[in-house]
Amino acid sequence: MNTKDTIAVASRSFSKNNFLVTHLKELYSSIILNDSGNTLQGEQLVHFLKPATKAIIGIEEISDLILSKLPELNVIS
């Protein structure tokens, strides 16, 4: 199990899928799920992704400005 990385799942559909979340929890000890029911944007998205080293994104817009505020984020899927 990976205890080094924090995975932020911004995708609403992924966050609601029990099969996918269960499998992700088998692989990573630190997971943050978007259970707000909203598509995250701008500073709200930055705040959500800030603690993550890896992210699973759905339809959220990842601009250069957003990336510049997330120096610890290494992987986006």
Long-range contacts (C-beta under 8 A, 24 or more apart in sequence): 1-26, 1-27, 1-28, 1-29, 2-27, 2-28, 2-29, 3-29, 3-30, 4-53, 5-30, 5-52, 5-53, 5-54, 6-30, 6-31, 6-32, 6-51, 6-52, 6-53, 6-54, 7-31, 7-32, 7-52, 7-53, 7-54, 7-55, 7-56, 8-32, 8-34, 8-48, 8-49, 8-51, 8-52, 8-54, 8-55, 8-56, 9-33, 9-34, 9-55, 9-56, 10-34, 10-40, 10-45, 10-48, 10-49, 10-55, 10-56, 10-57, 10-58, 10-60, 11-56, 11-57, 11-58, 11-59, 11-60, 12-37, 12-38, 12-39, 12-58, 13-58, 14-56, 14-58, 42-66, 46-70, 49-73
